[in-house]
Amino acid sequence: MAVLMDGKALAAKITDKIRADVVSFGLRPGLAVILVGEDPASAVYVRMKEKACGKLGFFSSGFRLSADVSEDELSALILRLNDDPDIHGILLQLPIPGHLDEKKMLSLISPDKDVDGFHPVNVGRLMVGDECFVPCTPRGILALLDEYGVDLKGKRAVVVGRSNIVGKPVAMLLLQRHATVTICHSRTRNLPDVCREADVLIAAVGRPYFVDEGFVKPGATVVDVGVNRVDDEETAIRLFGKESPKTMKVREKGYTLCGDVNFDAVENMAELLTPVPGGVGPLTIAMLMQNTFDSAKAFAEK
Ligand code: NDP
């Protein structure tokens, strides 16, 4: 039976430390969060981020822009925030509507306030191993592996997913720790065979219960990044079984969340495994707070 890697507990530990550091350094870190449009999932994430700021005594400034905002208006807001001395982190909640050029908008954020780590300058710094803002979810994954004493040196790590937000940066961090890293994606051939070579398997696919026992080497560490919404009963029964608590939840509440890893199938094969919820998710927000604190400290030292 796998040991569960408790992301919620680690996130609480990290935020307790940030709270103490805010007091001892006498800082008031400021985070600006920009939400464009009405996407309900994005709105939930933004509220969670603002709530986390409130709990830590950060200054948080939320900007809700209508879905038809022009590029000029959004650009002007970002440039204004770049110059605002009370703001140390600027976060543009993704995805943004299609008429806005996502890469262009992210590039306008000052690299010194880019607490999501998506600006090309920070992406480049991560690539060459310089100090930078590391994207929050990958930074959280590494923190979790460290917390559970997973030694990466010389190990085989397989990352399923090559997004700029999770897959590529986490692969880069694993490489920095001297793992031998393979990145897989939708065109990878013999995916289960490749995954079975992994000592450390990171699933960032966005497909419910995609990784099953055929993907996992006995004794592997399995990190499930996926957060997938299942809202029809037929799919729930196929994935979780007729009487499982998750299927019941779909019947009662209309939806449930699950990861990319078929937890029940893998639980007895992996040595370490993250649950969903309560695994990687809470660390993403904790690391956003850490990056914002780090930024405020860097500004104070300038
Ligand atoms: P993306 O959709 O951007 O990327 C998904 C990746 O999975 C792509 O590289 C895609 O390959 C690959 N993929 C899709 N289908 C297959 C397949 N059948 N076989 C192999 N690879 C496949 O997703 P994200 O990286 O943004 O997110 C991944 C998951 O993590 C989602 O569930 C998301 O909700 C969750 N997430 C969770 C966070 C948290 O805080 N816990 C934070 C961020 C994301 P290709 O490139 O070839 O299309």
Residues whose N, C-alpha, C, O or C-beta is under 5 A from the ligand:
A	BS01	NDP	T137 V160 G161 R162 S163 I165 V166 G167 C184 H185 S186 R187 A204 V205 G206 V225 G226 V227 N228 V280 G281 T284
